[in-house]
Amino acid sequence: MEIVYVPLAIAFTAAFVVFVVYGGIVMPVTEIAESWRSRGAGRARSDAPKEAR
C-alpha cells in the first residue's frame, strides 16, 4: 500500500505548495503592480491644471 500512498502524498504536497506560492506570492504581487500602475496614471491626471480636470 505504501507504493500508492507515497506518490499520492507527494502529489498532494506539491499541489498544496503551488497553491500557497500562487496565493501568497503571485496574487499579491500582481495586485500591487496593478495598483501602482493605476496610481501612476492618477498622479499624471492630478498634475494637470484645474481647468483640464
Biopython code that builds the backbone (N, CA, C, O; Angstrom):
import numpy as np
from Bio.PDB.StructureBuilder import StructureBuilder

atoms = [
    (1, "MET", "N", (0.808, -1.198, 0.000)),
    (1, "MET", "CA", (0.000, 0.000, 0.000)),
    (1, "MET", "C", (0.856, 1.270, 0.000)),
    (1, "MET", "O", (0.426, 2.309, -0.500)),
    (2, "GLU", "N", (2.052, 1.187, 0.553)),
    (2, "GLU", "CA", (2.913, 2.365, 0.557)),
    (2, "GLU", "C", (3.234, 2.826, -0.851)),
    (2, "GLU", "O", (3.458, 4.013, -1.088)),
    (3, "ILE", "N", (3.257, 1.908, -1.763)),
    (3, "ILE", "CA", (3.581, 2.254, -3.146)),
    (3, "ILE", "C", (2.516, 3.185, -3.748)),
    (3, "ILE", "O", (2.796, 3.899, -4.711)),
    (4, "VAL", "N", (1.322, 3.183, -3.198)),
    (4, "VAL", "CA", (0.253, 4.058, -3.659)),
    (4, "VAL", "C", (0.228, 5.348, -2.838)),
    (4, "VAL", "O", (0.081, 6.438, -3.393)),
    (5, "TYR", "N", (0.369, 5.224, -1.534)),
    (5, "TYR", "CA", (0.222, 6.385, -0.664)),
    (5, "TYR", "C", (1.357, 7.398, -0.789)),
    (5, "TYR", "O", (1.106, 8.601, -0.723)),
    (6, "VAL", "N", (2.575, 6.953, -0.964)),
    (6, "VAL", "CA", (3.716, 7.870, -1.032)),
    (6, "VAL", "C", (3.615, 8.789, -2.247)),
    (6, "VAL", "O", (3.749, 10.002, -2.086)),
    (7, "PRO", "N", (3.384, 8.271, -3.457)),
    (7, "PRO", "CA", (3.233, 9.187, -4.604)),
    (7, "PRO", "C", (2.024, 10.114, -4.460)),
    (7, "PRO", "O", (2.080, 11.272, -4.873)),
    (8, "LEU", "N", (0.941, 9.613, -3.882)),
    (8, "LEU", "CA", (-0.229, 10.466, -3.660)),
    (8, "LEU", "C", (0.099, 11.586, -2.681)),
    (8, "LEU", "O", (-0.275, 12.738, -2.900)),
    (9, "ALA", "N", (0.790, 11.250, -1.614)),
    (9, "ALA", "CA", (1.178, 12.261, -0.630)),
    (9, "ALA", "C", (2.103, 13.300, -1.261)),
    (9, "ALA", "O", (1.971, 14.492, -0.985)),
    (10, "ILE", "N", (3.023, 12.867, -2.090)),
    (10, "ILE", "CA", (3.932, 13.793, -2.775)),
    (10, "ILE", "C", (3.145, 14.691, -3.730)),
    (10, "ILE", "O", (3.388, 15.896, -3.791)),
    (11, "ALA", "N", (2.214, 14.114, -4.467)),
    (11, "ALA", "CA", (1.412, 14.892, -5.411)),
    (11, "ALA", "C", (0.557, 15.923, -4.690)),
    (11, "ALA", "O", (0.492, 17.074, -5.124)),
    (12, "PHE", "N", (-0.097, 15.543, -3.607)),
    (12, "PHE", "CA", (-0.914, 16.486, -2.854)),
    (12, "PHE", "C", (-0.065, 17.567, -2.198)),
    (12, "PHE", "O", (-0.474, 18.726, -2.134)),
    (13, "THR", "N", (1.105, 17.195, -1.716)),
    (13, "THR", "CA", (2.011, 18.172, -1.116)),
    (13, "THR", "C", (2.478, 19.178, -2.165)),
    (13, "THR", "O", (2.515, 20.381, -1.909)),
    (14, "ALA", "N", (2.833, 18.679, -3.342)),
    (14, "ALA", "CA", (3.270, 19.568, -4.419)),
    (14, "ALA", "C", (2.131, 20.507, -4.833)),
    (14, "ALA", "O", (2.357, 21.697, -5.050)),
    (15, "ALA", "N", (0.913, 19.977, -4.941)),
    (15, "ALA", "CA", (-0.232, 20.813, -5.299)),
    (15, "ALA", "C", (-0.474, 21.883, -4.234)),
    (15, "ALA", "O", (-0.778, 23.030, -4.561)),
    (16, "PHE", "N", (-0.340, 21.514, -2.978)),
    (16, "PHE", "CA", (-0.525, 22.470, -1.895)),
    (16, "PHE", "C", (0.542, 23.562, -1.930)),
    (16, "PHE", "O", (0.237, 24.735, -1.718)),
    (17, "VAL", "N", (1.771, 23.185, -2.193)),
    (17, "VAL", "CA", (2.862, 24.160, -2.269)),
    (17, "VAL", "C", (2.606, 25.141, -3.410)),
    (17, "VAL", "O", (2.801, 26.346, -3.250)),
    (18, "VAL", "N", (2.171, 24.629, -4.558)),
    (18, "VAL", "CA", (1.861, 25.505, -5.692)),
    (18, "VAL", "C", (0.730, 26.459, -5.319)),
    (18, "VAL", "O", (0.792, 27.646, -5.637)),
    (19, "PHE", "N", (-0.289, 25.958, -4.655)),
    (19, "PHE", "CA", (-1.425, 26.784, -4.225)),
    (19, "PHE", "C", (-0.973, 27.895, -3.278)),
    (19, "PHE", "O", (-1.374, 29.048, -3.430)),
    (20, "VAL", "N", (-0.146, 27.544, -2.312)),
    (20, "VAL", "CA", (0.319, 28.525, -1.328)),
    (20, "VAL", "C", (1.204, 29.574, -1.984)),
    (20, "VAL", "O", (1.063, 30.765, -1.708)),
    (21, "VAL", "N", (2.111, 29.143, -2.846)),
    (21, "VAL", "CA", (3.000, 30.093, -3.517)),
    (21, "VAL", "C", (2.194, 31.023, -4.416)),
    (21, "VAL", "O", (2.432, 32.231, -4.424)),
    (22, "TYR", "N", (1.240, 30.476, -5.176)),
    (22, "TYR", "CA", (0.440, 31.308, -6.063)),
    (22, "TYR", "C", (-0.433, 32.277, -5.259)),
    (22, "TYR", "O", (-0.490, 33.466, -5.574)),
    (23, "GLY", "N", (-1.096, 31.784, -4.249)),
    (23, "GLY", "CA", (-1.987, 32.631, -3.452)),
    (23, "GLY", "C", (-1.259, 33.589, -2.531)),
    (23, "GLY", "O", (-1.782, 34.656, -2.209)),
    (24, "GLY", "N", (-0.067, 33.226, -2.104)),
    (24, "GLY", "CA", (0.656, 34.048, -1.143)),
    (24, "GLY", "C", (1.700, 34.954, -1.733)),
    (24, "GLY", "O", (2.121, 35.916, -1.090)),
    (25, "ILE", "N", (2.134, 34.667, -2.958)),
    (25, "ILE", "CA", (3.188, 35.481, -3.565)),
    (25, "ILE", "C", (2.734, 36.069, -4.901)),
    (25, "ILE", "O", (2.806, 37.283, -5.093)),
    (26, "VAL", "N", (2.274, 35.240, -5.814)),
    (26, "VAL", "CA", (1.951, 35.697, -7.163)),
    (26, "VAL", "C", (0.767, 36.654, -7.166)),
    (26, "VAL", "O", (0.838, 37.723, -7.771)),
    (27, "MET", "N", (-0.317, 36.285, -6.498)),
    (27, "MET", "CA", (-1.510, 37.138, -6.499)),
    (27, "MET", "C", (-1.246, 38.498, -5.834)),
    (27, "MET", "O", (-1.606, 39.522, -6.415)),
    (28, "PRO", "N", (-0.639, 38.552, -4.652)),
    (28, "PRO", "CA", (-0.370, 39.872, -4.062)),
    (28, "PRO", "C", (0.548, 40.741, -4.923)),
    (28, "PRO", "O", (0.327, 41.946, -5.040)),
    (29, "VAL", "N", (1.572, 40.142, -5.524)),
    (29, "VAL", "CA", (2.478, 40.916, -6.383)),
    (29, "VAL", "C", (1.716, 41.461, -7.580)),
    (29, "VAL", "O", (1.936, 42.602, -7.985)),
    (30, "THR", "N", (0.827, 40.664, -8.149)),
    (30, "THR", "CA", (0.016, 41.116, -9.277)),
    (30, "THR", "C", (-0.875, 42.280, -8.857)),
    (30, "THR", "O", (-0.987, 43.272, -9.577)),
    (31, "GLU", "N", (-1.506, 42.161, -7.695)),
    (31, "GLU", "CA", (-2.380, 43.232, -7.204)),
    (31, "GLU", "C", (-1.589, 44.509, -6.921)),
    (31, "GLU", "O", (-2.052, 45.605, -7.235)),
    (32, "ILE", "N", (-0.415, 44.377, -6.338)),
    (32, "ILE", "CA", (0.415, 45.542, -6.033)),
    (32, "ILE", "C", (0.853, 46.225, -7.322)),
    (32, "ILE", "O", (0.800, 47.450, -7.429)),
    (33, "ALA", "N", (1.282, 45.439, -8.297)),
    (33, "ALA", "CA", (1.716, 46.016, -9.571)),
    (33, "ALA", "C", (0.562, 46.739, -10.260)),
    (33, "ALA", "O", (0.747, 47.821, -10.817)),
    (34, "GLU", "N", (-0.612, 46.146, -10.223)),
    (34, "GLU", "CA", (-1.789, 46.784, -10.817)),
    (34, "GLU", "C", (-2.124, 48.079, -10.096)),
    (34, "GLU", "O", (-2.478, 49.072, -10.732)),
    (35, "SER", "N", (-2.016, 48.077, -8.796)),
    (35, "SER", "CA", (-2.289, 49.274, -8.004)),
    (35, "SER", "C", (-1.284, 50.378, -8.333)),
    (35, "SER", "O", (-1.660, 51.543, -8.464)),
    (36, "TRP", "N", (-0.019, 50.017, -8.466)),
    (36, "TRP", "CA", (0.996, 51.015, -8.807)),
    (36, "TRP", "C", (0.735, 51.616, -10.177)),
    (36, "TRP", "O", (0.886, 52.821, -10.378)),
    (37, "ARG", "N", (0.335, 50.751, -11.134)),
    (37, "ARG", "CA", (0.055, 51.252, -12.482)),
    (37, "ARG", "C", (-1.096, 52.247, -12.457)),
    (37, "ARG", "O", (-1.008, 53.313, -13.065)),
    (38, "SER", "N", (-2.173, 51.908, -11.759)),
    (38, "SER", "CA", (-3.330, 52.801, -11.728)),
    (38, "SER", "C", (-3.025, 54.060, -10.921)),
    (38, "SER", "O", (-3.528, 55.135, -11.248)),
    (39, "ARG", "N", (-2.224, 53.945, -9.892)),
    (39, "ARG", "CA", (-1.868, 55.106, -9.092)),
    (39, "ARG", "C", (-1.004, 56.061, -9.905)),
    (39, "ARG", "O", (-1.152, 57.278, -9.791)),
    (40, "GLY", "N", (-0.109, 55.527, -10.720)),
    (40, "GLY", "CA", (0.738, 56.365, -11.572)),
    (40, "GLY", "C", (-0.086, 57.149, -12.575)),
    (40, "GLY", "O", (0.199, 58.321, -12.823)),
    (41, "ALA", "N", (-1.096, 56.531, -13.152)),
    (41, "ALA", "CA", (-1.966, 57.223, -14.105)),
    (41, "ALA", "C", (-2.770, 58.299, -13.388)),
    (41, "ALA", "O", (-3.024, 59.360, -13.959)),
    (42, "GLY", "N", (-3.173, 58.044, -12.153)),
    (42, "GLY", "CA", (-3.926, 59.023, -11.386)),
    (42, "GLY", "C", (-3.086, 60.243, -11.057)),
    (42, "GLY", "O", (-3.599, 61.362, -11.055)),
    (43, "ARG", "N", (-1.826, 60.052, -10.783)),
    (43, "ARG", "CA", (-0.939, 61.167, -10.474)),
    (43, "ARG", "C", (-0.760, 62.071, -11.683)),
    (43, "ARG", "O", (-0.750, 63.295, -11.550)),
    (44, "ALA", "N", (-0.620, 61.477, -12.858)),
    (44, "ALA", "CA", (-0.427, 62.269, -14.064)),
    (44, "ALA", "C", (-1.641, 63.162, -14.295)),
    (44, "ALA", "O", (-1.499, 64.306, -14.726)),
    (45, "ARG", "N", (-2.807, 62.655, -14.016)),
    (45, "ARG", "CA", (-4.027, 63.444, -14.191)),
    (45, "ARG", "C", (-4.131, 64.536, -13.128)),
    (45, "ARG", "O", (-4.592, 65.637, -13.427)),
    (46, "SER", "N", (-3.717, 64.256, -11.913)),
    (46, "SER", "CA", (-3.862, 65.242, -10.835)),
    (46, "SER", "C", (-2.888, 66.402, -10.999)),
    (46, "SER", "O", (-3.100, 67.465, -10.414)),
    (47, "ASP", "N", (-1.818, 66.222, -11.785)),
    (47, "ASP", "CA", (-0.868, 67.306, -12.031)),
    (47, "ASP", "C", (-1.384, 68.277, -13.089)),
    (47, "ASP", "O", (-0.815, 69.354, -13.266)),
    (48, "ALA", "N", (-2.438, 67.916, -13.783)),
    (48, "ALA", "CA", (-2.973, 68.776, -14.838)),
    (48, "ALA", "C", (-3.600, 70.022, -14.204)),
    (48, "ALA", "O", (-3.993, 70.007, -13.037)),
    (49, "PRO", "N", (-3.685, 71.087, -14.981)),
    (49, "PRO", "CA", (-4.345, 72.289, -14.470)),
    (49, "PRO", "C", (-5.796, 72.007, -14.094)),
    (49, "PRO", "O", (-6.419, 71.104, -14.652)),
    (50, "LYS", "N", (-6.330, 72.770, -13.157)),
    (50, "LYS", "CA", (-7.684, 72.519, -12.685)),
    (50, "LYS", "C", (-8.720, 72.639, -13.787)),
    (50, "LYS", "O", (-9.730, 71.936, -13.758)),
    (51, "GLU", "N", (-8.492, 73.516, -14.762)),
    (51, "GLU", "CA", (-9.453, 73.674, -15.856)),
    (51, "GLU", "C", (-9.551, 72.406, -16.701)),
    (51, "GLU", "O", (-10.616, 72.099, -17.238)),
    (52, "ALA", "N", (-8.454, 71.674, -16.821)),
    (52, "ALA", "CA", (-8.423, 70.480, -17.666)),
    (52, "ALA", "C", (-9.079, 69.278, -16.981)),
    (52, "ALA", "O", (-9.424, 68.305, -17.652)),
    (53, "ARG", "N", (-9.256, 69.328, -15.657)),
    (53, "ARG", "CA", (-9.827, 68.196, -14.943)),
    (53, "ARG", "C", (-11.239, 68.085, -15.214)),
    (53, "ARG", "O", (-11.898, 67.183, -14.696)),
]
sb = StructureBuilder()
sb.init_structure("model")
sb.init_model(0)
sb.init_chain("A")
sb.init_seg("    ")
for serial, (resi, resn, name, xyz) in enumerate(atoms, 1):
    if name == "N":
        sb.init_residue(resn, " ", resi, " ")
    sb.init_atom(name, np.array(xyz, "f"), 0.0, 1.0, " ", f" {name:<3s}", serial, name[0])
structure = sb.get_structure()
